[in-house]
Amino acid sequence: MNGDEKQDADEALVPRLNLIEDQPLATRADAYAQVHDELRDELEGGDVHRNA
């Protein structure tokens, strides 16, 4: 990911979290789990595979 892509992703995170926060609790929990997985994959370089 280049600098512009990272900045775009960073700027998109807050609105995404705001949308998640407005959802019912069960939906919100699933959405936060998905964000968590995506961020973890990014931080780990996407080289760790999870069991689905």
N, C-alpha and C positions, 0 to 999 in steps of 0.2 A: 504494500500500500504506500503510495507516495504521499507527500505532505498535503496536497490539496484533497486527496481522498480521505485522509485521516481527519482533516479539519471538517470536511463535509459530514463524516460519520459522527464526529464529536458534536457538531451543531444539531444533528438530527436526533441525538440521544435524549435531550431534555424534552422536546415536544413528544417524543415516543413515550417517555416515562409519564408525562402529563396525561396522555391518552389512556395509558394503563391505569393510572391512579383513579380515573373516572369510571372504571368498570366495576362490576360486582366482585366480591371477594374471591370466589372460586376462579373466575376468569382472570382476575388480577394475579393470583398466585401462579397460574400457568404461564401467563405472559412474562412475569418477572423471572420465572425459571428459564424461559427461552432466552431472555436478555442475558441472564447469568451465563448460560451455556455459550452464547455467542461471544461474550466478552472474554470468557475463559479460553475459548478457542483462539481468539485473537492474541491474547497475552501469551499463550503457550505456542504460538506459531502454527496452530492448526495441525500439529503433528501427533496429537494424542487422540485416539479414536475411542468413542464411548460406545457401550452396548446400548442399543435402542430398545 
